[in-house]
Amino acid sequence: MENPTEEENSNGQVEKSGAENKLFIVKDHKFTPKFFNQPTFCCHCKDFIWGIIGKQGFQCETCTFVIHKRCHEFVAFKCLGKDKDTNSDDSQTAHSFWIHSYTTPTFCDHCGSFLHGICSQGKQCDACFMNVHHDCEEFIPNICGHIHTEKRGRINIGILCNDTLLSVKINEAKNLCPMDPNGLSDPYVRVKILSDNIQLE
C-alpha cells in the first residue's frame, strides 16, 4: 500500500496524497473529494455544485462542511473538530438558532444538502438568517454577522491616474462564479467607472 505524501502548496494549504484520495487541509478542515447523490450547494460561494459523474466537490471529513474544489482554499474559519479560532469563539458573535419550519425548499448553509421534512426541518439564526440541519449546529463557529462567504469571487485591480488619463488594469481574478443557469459559462470581469457627470464602461 502506498504511503501518503504531504506537501504545502503556494497558498500555505497542506495537501496529502495517497493511493485512494487526496486530502486538502485548510484551517484544520480535512477536505476530500466527494460524490453527492443529491442536489448540493457550495457553502462558501452559495452556487450549485454541478456534475453527475465523479466527485463533484469537497467535504470536510470532520465537520461535513461542503464546498467546490475551486473554493476550498478560501475558507475563512477553522474547523470546529479542532480548537476554535479566536475570532470564532467570541460569545458576542454566537448564532441564535431556533427551530424553524420552511414553506419553500431550503438547503443547509453548512453541509449544502436539502432540509428534508414537512415542518421543523432545521434551525434558523434570528440575526443572520443562517439555515442549518439540527445535526450541523454543533459545527457552526461563532461568526454571526461576519462575512465568510464569497458570492462572486475576488479580483485584484490596479488603478493609475496621470493628469487626465485614468488607467484601470485587472491584475488577477480568483474564484469567479459562472452566472448562467447551467454553470458552464466562462466567468469574466466587468468594470464600470462612475462619476458625478459621466459613466464609462
C-alpha positions in Angstrom: 0.0 0.0 0.0 1.3 3.4 -0.9 2.2 5.7 2.0 0.6 9.1 1.8 2.8 12.1 1.0 2.4 15.6 2.3 3.3 18.9 0.6 2.4 22.5 1.1 1.1 24.5 -1.9 1.8 28.1 -2.7 -1.1 29.3 -0.6 0.1 27.6 2.6 -2.5 24.8 2.5 -1.3 21.3 3.2 -2.0 18.6 0.6 -1.7 14.9 1.4 -1.9 12.4 -1.4 -2.2 8.7 -1.2 -3.4 5.7 -3.1 -7.1 6.4 -2.5 -7.8 10.1 -2.1 -6.2 13.4 -1.8 -6.5 15.2 1.4 -6.5 19.0 1.5 -6.0 20.6 4.9 -7.1 24.2 5.2 -7.6 25.9 8.6 -7.8 22.4 10.1 -10.6 21.3 7.7 -9.7 18.0 6.1 -11.2 18.3 2.7 -11.5 15.2 0.5 -13.2 14.8 -3.0 -16.8 13.8 -2.5 -19.6 12.4 -4.7 -23.0 13.9 -3.9 -26.0 11.8 -4.7 -28.5 14.7 -4.2 -28.6 18.3 -5.2 -26.0 20.2 -3.1 -24.9 23.8 -2.8 -21.4 25.1 -2.1 -21.5 26.7 1.4 -18.8 29.2 0.5 -19.9 30.8 -2.7 -23.6 29.6 -2.4 -23.5 28.3 -6.0 -24.8 24.9 -7.1 -22.2 22.1 -7.2 -22.6 20.8 -10.7 -21.8 17.4 -12.0 -23.3 13.9 -12.4 -20.3 11.6 -12.8 -17.3 11.6 -10.5 -16.6 13.6 -7.3 -18.2 17.0 -7.8 -16.9 18.8 -4.8 -15.0 18.7 -1.4 -16.3 17.9 2.0 -14.6 18.2 5.4 -14.2 14.7 7.0 -14.6 16.2 10.5 -17.4 18.9 10.3 -19.1 17.9 6.9 -18.6 21.5 5.5 -19.2 21.3 1.7 -17.6 23.4 -1.0 -16.5 23.5 -4.6 -13.0 22.3 -5.3 -12.2 25.8 -6.5 -13.5 27.3 -3.2 -11.6 25.2 -0.7 -8.5 27.5 -0.4 -10.8 30.5 0.5 -12.4 29.0 3.6 -12.2 31.7 6.3 -12.9 29.8 9.6 -11.3 26.9 11.5 -12.9 23.5 11.6 -14.7 23.0 14.9 -13.3 19.5 15.1 -10.2 21.3 16.3 -9.8 24.2 18.7 -12.0 27.2 17.8 -10.4 30.1 16.1 -10.0 33.1 18.3 -12.4 35.1 16.1 -15.0 32.3 16.1 -15.0 31.7 19.9 -16.4 35.2 20.8 -19.8 34.7 22.6 -20.9 38.1 21.2 -20.9 36.7 17.7 -22.6 33.4 18.5 -25.6 32.5 16.4 -29.1 32.5 17.9 -30.6 29.3 16.4 -34.2 28.4 16.8 -36.2 25.5 15.3 -37.8 26.7 12.1 -40.4 25.4 9.6 -39.7 26.2 6.0 -42.5 26.6 3.5 -40.2 26.6 0.4 -37.3 24.3 -0.5 -34.3 25.2 1.6 -30.7 24.0 1.8 -28.4 23.8 4.8 -25.8 26.6 4.8 -23.2 24.3 6.3 -23.4 20.9 4.5 -25.2 22.2 1.4 -27.9 19.5 1.3 -31.6 19.7 1.4 -33.5 20.3 4.6 -36.0 17.4 4.5 -39.3 17.2 6.1 -42.7 18.9 6.3 -42.2 21.0 9.5 -39.3 21.9 11.8 -36.9 20.8 9.2 -33.9 22.7 10.6 -32.8 25.7 12.6 -32.5 29.4 11.6 -30.4 32.2 13.2 -32.6 35.1 14.3 -29.8 37.6 13.5 -28.2 36.5 10.2 -30.9 34.0 9.0 -28.5 31.2 8.5 -30.3 27.9 7.9 -28.8 24.6 9.2 -29.7 21.0 9.9 -30.2 20.1 13.6 -27.1 17.9 13.4 -25.0 20.6 11.8 -25.5 23.2 14.5 -22.6 21.9 16.7 -20.1 22.6 13.8 -21.1 26.2 13.2 -18.4 28.7 14.5 -19.4 31.9 16.3 -19.2 34.2 13.3 -22.7 35.6 13.2 -22.5 39.0 11.5 -19.1 38.3 9.8 -18.9 37.9 6.1 -17.2 34.5 5.5 -18.6 33.7 2.0 -17.8 34.9 -1.5 -20.8 35.0 -3.8 -18.9 36.5 -6.7 -15.2 35.7 -6.1 -12.4 38.2 -5.8 -10.4 40.4 -8.1 -7.2 42.5 -7.9 -7.4 45.8 -9.7 -4.6 48.3 -10.4 -5.6 52.0 -10.9 -3.3 54.7 -12.2 -4.3 58.3 -12.7 -2.0 60.6 -14.7 -3.4 64.1 -15.2 -6.5 63.5 -17.4 -5.7 59.8 -18.1 -7.2 57.1 -15.9 -5.9 53.5 -16.4 -7.6 50.5 -14.9 -6.0 47.1 -15.1 -7.3 43.8 -13.9 -4.3 42.2 -12.4 -5.8 38.9 -11.1 -9.2 37.3 -10.7 -9.9 34.3 -8.5 -12.9 32.0 -7.8 -15.2 33.8 -10.2 -18.7 32.2 -10.3 -20.3 31.3 -13.6 -23.5 33.3 -13.7 -25.5 31.2 -16.3 -28.2 28.7 -15.1 -26.1 25.6 -16.0 -22.8 26.8 -14.6 -20.9 26.1 -17.8 -20.0 29.6 -19.0 -16.6 31.1 -18.7 -16.6 33.8 -15.9 -15.4 37.3 -16.8 -14.9 40.6 -15.1 -16.8 43.8 -16.0 -15.5 47.2 -14.7 -17.7 50.3 -14.5 -16.4 53.7 -13.7 -18.8 56.2 -12.2 -18.5 59.9 -11.5 -20.8 62.8 -10.9 -21.0 63.8 -14.6 -20.1 60.7 -16.7 -20.4 57.0 -16.7 -17.8 54.8 -18.6 -17.9 51.1 -19.2 
